[in-house]
Amino acid sequence: MGRLLGLTEAAEEKPDDISIAALLDATGEAIIVADLEGKVCVASAGALRFLGEGEDITEAPLIKLLNERFAPCLKDPQAFRDWLELTSAMIGSSFTLSPSLARHEVMYETDGGQKSAFSVMLSAIRDLSGKRVNDLLIIQDITKWKRLEAILNSVAFAAKETSSRRHIRESMPDLFSVVREQIAVDAMAILLFCDDARSKVLGAVPDSFLGGADTMWSAGTCSLQEGVLMELVSDVEATLLETDSRGSSGSLVARSLMERICADGFSSMIILPLLSPDKFVGLWILAGKDRQVFGISDVDFLEPVSEYLAAAVHNATLVEKTREMYLSAVRALAAAVDTRDPYTMHHSRNVSAIAQRIGQSMRLSAEEIEVIGLAGLVHDIGKLGVPDEILLKPGPLDPRERAFMEQHSSLGAAILEKAGMLSELVPLVRHHHEWYDGTGYPGKLHAHEIPLGAAILSVADAFDTMVSDRLYRPGMSVDRALAEVRKCAGSQFHPEVAQTLELIASEAVAGNDGWLAEVTGYGDRICELPERESSACPATGRTPPEAPTAEDLSSRELGVLVRIAEEMGRLLDLESLLEDILNIVAHEMGYSNCAILLPDESGGSLTVSCGLGLSSEVTGKRIPRGLGIAWWVLDNGIPQHVPDVALDDRHYRIGPPAGSEIYVPLEVRGKRLGVLLVQKTQAHGFSGNDVDLLMAVGGHLASALEVGQLHENVKKAAGTDSLTGLYNRRAFLSVFGPALESVISTNRHLSVALIDVDDLKRINDDYGHLAGDAVLAHIGGYLKSRLGACDVAARYGGDEFVVLMPETTPESACTRIRKAVSYWSRDSIETASGQRLGVPGACFGVASYPEDGVELRVILSIADDRLLKMKGRRGVSVRSGSERNLQSR
């Protein structure tokens, strides 16, 4: 037997000690020690299953054994042999190996076809003087860790996919593929909870699952149950049969939805709620064809993905709100143009509709068609700068007037460039009067230099102009207008676009298609010029459309809308957005004293969230519920014009004296978000027009406010633990670093405590996870409300909390945490079954600056060590982090 130097000498001095072989067997690892000649000295039982189970391999050449018995079972044996040859040669030459060279990962397959991943490490054993005395080989099973690595990579990929797509449905196929690599799933869907107790399918795989995207379902009972973790249904059909006395399926989802899943041939499902800080926002439903296909182990993968999905649903909602605001601004800008001339008040809408039809026929993408349609609505926005005597002139324009009119496309582009989110419309609006032969304006672009969208708008614009009445001439028939487009193809118009218009218009005429009838206004006789009744315009003999009244937008309102559009593109934080809204009101509308009042989270008071002028001195002041005109406006949604505040007994003074005031509700889609207050120092300072103007823009201001609040909520959710309302681990670490730097620079104290709740696994096992979550929420609430004002508490993960205590010595920190634990452990909570459950105590560890270190990781590590020592002294079992996270979901 080869001599085991260094290790055997100690054993010879103490013959009663256990043998080296027994010691290696106790580790459970595959370990081999070889002498300097490369012969095996001793091998553990784990190693023998690779190199000769039941055999005595002592004195056998290690490298030969590995090449002949281990390598053939590997997926890539040659790569292993190459590594083995290189590594053994470097060890023999006394070369010190780096960790990366000393270790090699392999895929091992048994005769039964089972595959496992192993890490093989070969290194030298050296004595105290550094002399090499033996070689050590360790074969370690890393299958579990490789699976965890694959899961983490899959979670990261799924997170990237869900956050990088504009719509949830676009990411569903890739997300489904990632999930299917880990779990035997056959279908899945993501549902969004709506305000009307129903839920909408945002996306599904396959497309028809649960009716497909945009299908509405009853929201079921999930939104009513706080603390719900998930639901595993091993047999959908059996669950439907197990109804209670009220006919309920007992599931978190509506019975109708379960029936649909069953009817589609799915036998099992798993449901995970998508959680925001204060409510459910949706559901993630996965279904399998076979019964009992899902297990609790699948949650390790699904739960972190569901957190990213919840954020993606938040973002999808935010994008949709922003889009609604965007479209509202575009429509308002279009109305501002059309109301200038009653003869052209539907022109922008018609051009948009015709242009989109052309784009669809030319098989453009949905995004391109959408941009063209929006550009059609605002293509003449620059006409706001054209004087009425030119725009409304009942006859041909002279050269000077025509030159002025031709500036409108460049002016329109300049207006849109100032509005960030409308910038993609700019090139289409600027160039929609370019001619294919290069003689148009403003850039004299030629042929394919003209953006295709602009070329489409040019044809649509000309066609609608020809079939519409004008002050200086009657409208043409459809046939005649198409003949003119055909004649000008290749000179004024893009030939392919002109041909496409003729094709779709001819098909509409043949099929009596409603879209063309709506554009021309000729009803069923779209090929003819119908007779009109009198009360006619002297230039045309036609009756003009009714002039707009309430829809007419003043130039001041237009300025507000353009400024709002600019803010939409920036999506500032809420505080900055409120300031910008007031600056818009002040600059564009001429009101220097104004404020925005928002209800607080409890709804008990209105807060002056932002002020300008007189009101800027009282920012932050609260108005108790029911007091003052602002509360009345918020509750009733009716604006109030107060000509003389001294004569209105509802007036509640919140700042310096004011003479007159206007209160306008900030309301969007039936939700009143706050109140806009405008003041003047003198009585009777406002007219009825001021109220109309403020009401006209109030909805747009409310939309901007709603987007800002959604954006603020998403940012807040990213740093908040949804169960306890405390900071999450990531947010805490972002606070800890700067706090530590601050105390180091000022040479002050700082302490941090890690707290581990006792017996939470037992509570989960005995009373259920809802009870365990209630315990964590209770402790979180205690830490949030009872610690010092400067302390920062967070849920560190699973059943662990962490508290940062500035200006606190180690002794004071230990005393405060010990008292906190003793106080909350006197409390009790009520379980779902009505039992009273005592809140458990906790172990903790405290570390401080400067006593324990100057680095964040060192201080946390010492606190963790002290926590583990306390648990050891008290005989409390120490669970791994993954176990803690799993049992306290």
TAMO-V764011 format. One record per residue. OMEGA is omega as a letter, one per 40 degrees, with the letter a starting at -180 (999 if undefined). D_CENTER is the distance of its C-alpha to the mean C-alpha in whole Angstrom. Layout:
BEGIN
omega: <OMEGA:OMEGA>
d_center: <D_CENTER:D_CENTER>
END
This chain:
BEGIN
omega: <i:a:i:a:i:a:a:a:i:a:i:i:a:a:a:i:i:a:i:a:i:i:i:i:a:a:a:a:i:a:i:i:i:i:a:i:i:i:a:i:a:i:i:i:i:a:a:i:i:a:i:a:a:a:i:a:i:a:i:i:a:a:i:i:a:a:a:a:a:a:a:a:a:i:a:a:a:i:i:a:i:i:a:i:a:a:i:i:a:i:a:i:i:i:i:a:i:i:a:i:a:a:a:i:a:i:a:a:i:i:i:i:i:a:i:i:a:i:i:a:i:a:i:i:a:i:a:i:a:a:i:a:i:i:a:i:i:i:a:i:i:a:a:a:i:i:i:i:i:i:i:i:i:i:i:i:i:i:i:a:a:a:a:a:a:i:i:a:a:a:a:a:i:i:i:i:i:a:a:i:a:a:a:a:a:i:i:i:i:a:i:i:i:a:a:i:i:i:a:i:i:i:a:i:e:a:a:a:a:i:i:a:i:i:a:i:i:a:i:a:a:a:a:a:i:i:i:a:a:i:i:i:a:i:a:a:i:i:i:a:a:a:i:a:i:i:a:i:a:a:i:a:a:a:a:i:i:i:i:i:i:a:i:i:i:a:i:i:i:a:i:i:i:a:i:a:a:a:i:i:a:a:i:a:i:a:i:i:a:i:i:a:a:i:a:i:i:a:i:i:a:a:i:i:a:i:i:i:i:i:i:i:i:a:i:i:i:i:a:i:i:i:i:i:i:a:i:i:i:a:i:i:i:i:i:i:a:a:i:a:a:i:a:a:i:a:a:i:a:i:i:a:a:a:i:i:i:a:i:a:i:i:i:i:i:i:i:i:i:i:i:i:i:i:i:i:a:a:a:a:i:i:i:i:i:a:a:a:i:a:a:a:a:i:a:i:i:a:i:a:i:i:i:a:a:i:a:a:i:i:i:i:i:i:a:i:i:a:a:a:i:a:a:i:a:a:i:i:a:a:a:i:i:i:a:a:i:a:a:a:e:a:a:i:a:i:a:i:a:i:a:i:i:i:i:i:a:i:a:i:a:a:a:i:a:a:a:i:i:i:a:i:i:i:i:i:i:a:a:i:i:i:i:i:i:a:a:i:a:i:i:a:i:a:a:i:i:i:i:i:a:a:a:i:i:i:i:i:a:a:a:a:a:a:a:i:i:a:a:a:a:i:a:a:a:i:a:i:a:i:i:i:a:a:a:i:a:a:a:a:a:i:a:i:i:i:a:i:a:a:a:a:i:i:i:i:i:i:i:a:i:i:i:i:i:a:i:a:a:i:a:i:a:a:i:a:i:i:a:i:i:i:i:a:a:a:a:a:i:i:a:a:a:a:i:a:a:i:i:a:a:a:a:a:i:a:i:a:a:a:a:a:a:a:a:a:a:i:a:i:a:i:a:a:i:a:i:a:a:i:i:a:i:a:a:i:a:i:i:i:a:a:a:a:a:a:a:a:i:a:i:a:a:a:i:a:i:i:a:a:i:i:a:i:i:a:i:a:i:i:i:a:a:a:i:i:i:a:i:a:a:i:i:a:a:i:i:i:i:i:a:a:a:i:a:a:a:i:i:i:i:i:i:i:a:i:i:i:i:i:i:i:i:i:i:a:a:a:a:i:a:a:a:a:i:i:i:a:a:a:a:a:i:i:a:a:i:i:i:i:a:a:i:a:a:i:i:i:i:i:i:a:i:a:i:a:a:i:a:i:i:i:i:a:a:a:a:a:i:i:i:i:i:i:a:i:i:i:i:i:i:a:a:a:a:i:a:a:a:a:i:i:a:i:a:a:i:a:i:i:i:a:i:a:i:i:a:i:i:a:a:a:i:a:a:a:i:i:a:i:a:a:a:a:i:a:i:i:i:i:a:i:i:i:i:a:i:i:a:i:a:i:a:i:a:i:a:i:e:a:a:i:a:i:a:a:a:a:i:a:i:i:i:i:a:i:a:i:i:i:i:i:a:i:i:a:i:i:i:i:a:i:i:a:a:a:a:a:999>
d_center: <66:64:64:60:61:59:58:61:63:62:62:66:67:65:66:65:61:59:59:57:56:55:53:51:51:50:46:46:45:47:49:52:54:56:59:60:61:58:60:58:59:57:54:52:52:48:50:53:50:49:53:55:55:58:60:61:60:61:63:61:59:55:54:56:55:51:52:54:52:49:48:49:46:43:41:42:46:47:44:45:48:48:46:48:51:49:48:52:54:52:52:56:56:55:52:49:46:42:40:38:42:43:40:40:37:39:38:41:42:45:48:46:43:40:38:37:36:38:39:42:43:47:48:51:53:54:57:57:59:56:58:57:58:56:53:50:48:45:43:40:38:35:33:31:30:29:27:25:24:24:21:19:19:18:15:14:15:13:10:11:11:8:6:9:10:10:11:10:14:14:13:15:18:17:15:18:21:19:19:23:24:24:24:27:24:25:23:19:17:14:15:13:15:17:19:22:22:21:18:17:17:14:15:18:20:23:22:25:23:23:24:22:19:19:22:22:23:24:22:24:25:21:20:23:23:22:22:21:21:21:24:26:28:31:33:31:35:36:34:34:38:37:37:38:40:38:37:34:32:31:28:24:24:26:29:29:26:28:31:29:28:31:33:31:32:30:31:29:25:23:20:17:15:12:12:11:13:16:15:14:12:13:15:15:19:21:24:27:31:33:33:32:30:27:28:26:26:23:21:21:19:17:16:14:12:12:10:7:7:7:4:3:6:5:3:7:8:8:9:12:13:13:15:18:18:19:21:23:24:25:27:29:30:31:33:34:36:38:39:41:43:44:45:42:39:38:38:35:33:36:35:32:33:35:33:30:33:35:31:31:35:34:31:29:25:23:21:25:26:23:24:28:28:26:28:31:30:31:33:36:34:37:39:38:41:43:46:47:51:49:46:49:52:54:55:55:53:56:55:53:51:50:49:47:45:44:42:40:37:37:37:34:32:33:31:28:28:27:24:21:19:23:24:24:26:29:31:31:32:35:36:37:40:41:44:44:47:46:48:45:43:42:41:44:42:43:42:39:38:37:33:34:31:34:37:35:35:39:40:38:39:43:43:42:44:47:47:46:49:49:52:54:54:53:50:51:51:48:51:52:49:48:51:50:47:49:52:49:47:48:49:46:44:42:44:41:39:43:44:40:41:44:43:41:43:46:44:43:46:48:45:45:42:40:38:41:43:40:40:44:44:47:46:48:50:48:51:53:53:54:56:55:57:58:57:56:55:58:57:56:57:54:52:49:46:46:45:41:41:38:36:38:36:37:37:35:33:32:32:29:27:27:26:23:22:22:20:17:17:17:14:16:16:17:21:21:20:23:25:25:25:28:29:29:31:33:34:33:35:38:37:37:37:34:31:28:28:25:25:25:22:26:27:30:30:29:29:29:26:27:31:33:37:39:35:34:37:35:31:30:33:32:34:35:34:37:38:38:38:34:33:36:33:30:32:34:31:35:35:38:41:43:46:47:45:49:50:47:47:43:42:41:41:38:40:43:45:44:46:44:40:37:35:32:29:26:25:22:22:25:23:24:22:25:28:30:33:35:39:42:45:48:48:48:46:43:44:43:41:39:38:37:35:33:32:32:29:28:25:24:23:22:19:18:19:16:13:14:14:11:10:12:11:7:10:12:10:9:13:14:16:15:19:21:19:20:19:17:19:17:17:21:22:20:23:26:26:27:29:31:32:33:35:37:37:39:41:39:39:35:35:32:32:31:31:31:32:35:35:32:32:35:34:31:34:36:34:31:27:27:30:28:25:27:29:26:25:28:29:25:27:30:29:26:29:33:32:33:31:31:30:26:25:22:22:23:22:24:27:27:26:27:28:29:32:33:37:38:41:40:43:41:38:40:41:38:36:39:40:36:36:40:39:36:38:40:37:37:34:35:33:33:36:38:39:39:37:38:35:36:37:35:36:35:36:36:36:37:37:40:42:40:38:36:33:30:30:34:34:31:33:36:34:33:37:38:36:37:41:41:39:42:45:44:44:40:38:36:33:31:27:26:28:27:23:24:27:24:21>
END
